[in-house]
Amino acid sequence: FSLASDTPSEILIFGDLGLENGQSIPRLRTEVITGKIDAIIHVGDMAYNMDDNNSHVGDAFMRQMEPIAAYLPYQTCVGNHEEA
């Protein structure tokens, strides 16, 4: 990933991705594996709520996101559901 390159970068920006209804997670994995995305910016509201159930919700969400975040730059920002 280089901003100095003449090749355009594909950056995906999204928010509000929950654990229980994360319908886009399989498609995100496919897009990452096939190299269609160069970086992701996740603008908050991850897992709904990561601290619920002694943080088991957050752990489960992160396990789902690991195959995505492990292969490209994945930047997050805090949303209102990360307030705790």
Buried (B, 14 or more C-beta within 10 A) or exposed (E): EEEEEEEEEEBBEEBEBBBEEBEEBEEBBEBBEEEEBBBBBBBBBBBBBBBBEEBEBBEBBBEBBEEBBEEBEBEBEEBEBBEE
